[in-house]
Amino acid sequence: MTHILKNKNLEIHIDDPFEGYKFSRFDWTGKIVNVIFQNIQLSAIETTTYENEAFLGKGFYNEFGIDAALGFEETEIGDWFHKIGVGLLKKDDSQYLFNKKYEIKPAKFSINKELNKIIISCKSETVNGYSYVLRKVIELHENSFTINYYLQNTGDKDIRTDEYNHNFTSINSDIIGPHYLLKFPFEIQPKHFGETVNPELKVDIGPRNIKFNNNIKEQFFFSNLSGGKIVKATWDLINLETKIGINETASFQTDKVNLWGWRHVICPELFHKIFVKPGESMTWSRNYNVYRDI
């Protein structure tokens, strides 16, 4: 079942945890698969060349622990480790890969829908000293929506991980090209990028913005846009033809901002470091504002 939050400007489609995407990477709580603003599509899919959408990221999916899932290193091969927001994954070799298909024991999920919001909770088992409760509240406003996160450590060990939203974004389903402008509030640091993938040389990096000198065909990727400096966690993407823009502003500061994209999609990613001691909890939020630049 897909839940829909809707007003005169925005329409947000949210899949049930056990509907649609069932892979071992992205968080199953609050899978925002589609965002529409005044009949204009704002979200896209990971790739258009793969048939089984149950394995693909889309919309505004988020992920915990892309580089190291919770408890993976101390788990023996053949045993289970946590992927927050999904459940338990079975360890089958010594290296964790975010895009690998793991055997899954899903966590317990519950859903409560109100007029302008949906609340989805995830409760884990206790494995290897780790357990948690994750709650996500997605709330619709007049021209924006907010994702509020609550993570409680119910285990015996510290939870140290990170979380980001992949933001599979496309405005009006337009190909990524010269009519897109991506802006940041900080100085972009190309000399300090962790990785640069720009095979067509069509992605132009400016002091505080990113442009495209032609239509994109190949995948591009840039990591660590701020050079590791702690900066305000926000970005702003505008389609210069439709004059429609969307921006994300998080409640935290970040020292890790990545950008991935392809012909059909652009994905600015704001990472949030997470540290929760046993018996404690933490909260954070991401707000998405949509506008017309008249």
C-alpha positions in Angstrom: 0.0 0.0 0.0 1.2 3.5 -0.9 0.2 6.3 1.5 -0.4 9.7 0.0 0.0 13.1 1.8 -1.5 15.8 -0.4 -2.5 19.5 -0.4 -3.1 22.1 -3.2 0.7 22.3 -3.9 2.4 19.1 -2.9 1.7 15.4 -3.2 4.0 12.9 -1.5 3.8 9.1 -2.0 5.2 6.9 0.8 5.4 3.1 0.5 4.7 0.7 3.3 7.9 -1.0 4.7 7.0 -4.3 3.0 5.8 -2.8 -0.3 8.0 -1.9 -3.3 11.7 -1.7 -2.4 12.9 -4.8 -0.5 16.6 -4.6 -0.9 19.2 -4.5 1.9 20.6 -1.0 1.4 18.0 1.8 1.9 15.9 2.4 5.1 12.5 0.8 4.8 10.8 3.3 7.1 9.2 6.2 5.2 10.2 5.2 1.7 9.3 8.4 -0.1 8.9 7.2 -3.7 7.4 10.2 -5.4 7.1 13.9 -4.8 4.9 16.1 -7.1 4.7 19.9 -7.0 1.7 21.5 -8.8 1.6 18.5 -11.2 5.4 18.7 -11.8 7.4 15.6 -11.0 10.4 16.2 -8.6 11.7 12.7 -8.0 13.4 10.0 -10.1 14.8 6.5 -9.9 18.3 5.2 -9.5 18.6 3.8 -13.0 16.3 3.4 -16.0 18.1 0.3 -17.3 17.2 -2.2 -14.7 13.8 -4.0 -14.7 13.3 -5.0 -11.1 12.4 -1.8 -9.2 12.3 -3.7 -5.9 16.1 -3.4 -5.9 16.4 0.2 -6.9 16.6 3.5 -4.9 14.1 6.2 -5.8 12.6 9.4 -4.6 13.9 10.5 -1.3 15.3 7.3 0.2 17.8 7.4 3.0 20.5 5.0 4.2 22.3 4.3 7.5 25.9 3.1 7.4 26.8 3.1 3.7 30.5 2.3 4.4 30.1 0.1 7.5 26.8 -1.3 8.7 26.2 -1.5 12.5 28.3 -4.2 14.1 29.5 -5.7 10.8 33.2 -5.9 11.8 32.7 -7.8 15.0 30.2 -10.2 13.5 31.4 -13.7 12.5 30.8 -14.9 8.9 27.5 -16.7 8.9 26.1 -14.6 11.7 23.8 -11.6 11.5 24.5 -7.8 11.8 22.2 -4.8 11.8 21.3 -2.5 8.9 19.3 0.3 10.6 15.9 0.7 9.2 15.9 -2.7 7.4 16.6 -5.4 9.9 19.4 -8.1 10.2 21.7 -9.0 7.3 23.6 -12.2 7.1 27.4 -11.7 6.9 28.8 -13.9 4.1 32.4 -12.5 3.7 34.8 -10.1 5.4 33.9 -7.0 3.4 30.7 -5.0 3.7 29.4 -3.6 0.4 26.3 -1.3 0.5 25.1 -2.5 -3.0 25.4 -6.2 -2.3 22.3 -8.4 -2.0 22.3 -9.8 1.6 19.9 -12.3 3.1 17.5 -10.2 5.3 15.6 -10.8 8.5 13.3 -7.7 8.5 12.8 -5.7 11.7 9.4 -5.0 13.2 7.6 -2.1 11.6 4.4 -0.1 12.6 2.6 2.7 10.9 0.3 5.5 12.1 -1.2 8.0 9.6 -2.7 11.3 10.6 -4.1 14.1 8.4 -0.8 15.7 7.2 1.7 13.3 8.5 2.7 9.6 8.7 4.7 8.0 11.5 6.6 4.8 10.8 8.5 3.0 13.5 11.1 0.3 13.3 12.1 -2.0 16.2 15.2 -4.2 16.0 16.1 -7.5 17.6 19.0 -7.6 20.0 22.0 -9.1 18.2 25.7 -8.9 19.4 24.8 -6.3 22.0 23.1 -3.9 19.6 19.4 -3.0 19.4 17.5 0.2 18.6 14.2 1.9 17.9 13.9 4.1 14.9 11.0 6.4 14.3 10.4 8.6 11.3 7.7 11.3 11.0 7.1 12.6 7.5 5.0 15.8 7.7 3.4 17.8 4.9 3.3 21.6 4.9 2.0 24.1 2.4 5.1 24.2 0.1 7.4 21.8 1.9 7.7 18.5 3.8 9.8 17.5 6.8 11.4 14.2 7.7 11.9 14.0 11.5 14.1 11.2 12.8 14.3 9.7 16.3 16.8 7.0 17.1 16.9 5.3 20.5 19.7 3.0 21.6 18.1 0.0 23.4 21.2 -2.1 23.4 24.4 -2.5 25.5 26.9 -1.0 23.0 27.3 2.5 21.5 25.7 3.2 18.1 28.2 4.9 15.9 27.2 5.3 12.3 26.0 7.9 9.8 22.9 8.6 7.8 22.1 10.5 4.6 19.3 10.9 2.1 20.2 10.0 -1.4 17.7 12.5 -2.9 17.0 11.0 -6.3 16.0 14.3 -7.8 14.8 15.4 -11.2 12.5 18.4 -12.0 9.8 17.7 -14.6 11.7 14.6 -15.7 14.2 16.8 -17.6 17.6 15.4 -18.6 20.4 16.8 -16.5 22.0 19.5 -18.5 22.6 23.3 -18.8 19.1 24.2 -17.5 20.0 22.9 -14.0 21.8 24.9 -11.3 22.9 23.3 -8.0 23.9 25.8 -5.2 25.6 25.4 -1.9 26.1 27.9 1.0 29.8 27.0 1.3 33.0 27.1 -0.7 33.4 24.0 -2.8 36.8 22.5 -2.5 37.8 20.5 -5.6 41.4 20.1 -4.4 40.2 18.2 -1.4 37.6 16.0 -3.1 37.9 12.4 -2.0 36.9 11.1 -5.4 36.1 12.7 -8.8 34.3 11.0 -11.6 33.5 13.3 -14.5 34.2 11.3 -17.6 32.5 13.7 -20.1 33.9 16.8 -18.4 30.4 18.2 -18.6 30.1 19.0 -14.9 31.4 22.5 -14.1 32.4 23.1 -10.5 32.1 26.8 -9.4 33.0 28.4 -6.1 29.5 27.8 -4.6 27.5 26.1 -7.4 27.6 23.3 -9.9 26.5 23.7 -13.6 26.4 21.5 -16.6 27.9 22.6 -20.0 26.0 20.0 -21.9 23.4 17.2 -21.4 24.8 14.4 -19.3 25.0 10.8 -20.6 27.5 9.1 -18.2 27.4 8.8 -14.4 29.3 11.4 -12.4 30.4 11.5 -8.7 32.2 13.9 -6.4 32.8 13.2 -2.7 33.7 15.5 0.1 32.5 18.8 -1.6 33.4 20.9 1.4 36.9 19.4 1.8 36.0 18.0 5.2 35.1 21.4 6.7 32.0 21.6 8.9 29.4 23.5 7.0 25.7 24.2 7.0 23.8 21.2 5.7 21.8 22.6 2.8 21.6 22.6 -1.0 19.3 24.3 -3.6 18.5 22.9 -7.0 16.7 24.9 -9.6 15.5 24.1 -13.1 16.1 27.3 -15.1 13.5 26.4 -17.7 10.5 25.6 -15.5 11.7 28.0 -12.8 10.9 25.4 -10.2 13.4 24.7 -7.4 13.8 22.5 -4.4 16.1 22.8 -1.4 17.0 20.7 1.6 18.0 22.1 4.9 18.9 19.8 7.7 18.9 20.5 11.5 22.6 19.6 11.8 25.9 20.7 10.4 27.9 18.3 8.2 31.5 17.6 7.2 30.6 15.3 4.4 28.6 16.3 1.3 28.6 14.1 -1.8 27.1 14.4 -5.3 26.1 11.6 -7.6 24.1 11.8 -10.8 23.4 10.4 -14.3 21.5 11.4 -17.4 18.1 11.4 -15.7 18.9 12.2 -12.0 21.0 14.4 -9.7 21.6 13.5 -6.1 23.2 15.9 -3.5 23.8 14.0 -0.3 24.2 15.5 3.2 25.7 13.1 5.7 24.9 13.1 9.4 27.2 11.6 12.0 25.4 9.5 14.6 26.6 8.6 18.1 24.1 7.3 20.7 25.1 5.7 24.0 23.1 2.8 25.5 19.8 4.1 27.0 20.0 7.4 25.2 18.5 8.8 22.0 19.0 11.5 19.4 16.8 13.4 17.0 17.4 15.3 13.7 15.4 16.5 10.8 15.5 17.3 7.0 13.2 19.9 5.6 12.5 20.1 1.8 11.1 23.3 0.5 9.7 23.6 -3.1 9.2 26.9 -4.9 8.6 28.7 -8.2 11.2 31.3 -9.0 9.0 33.9 -10.7 
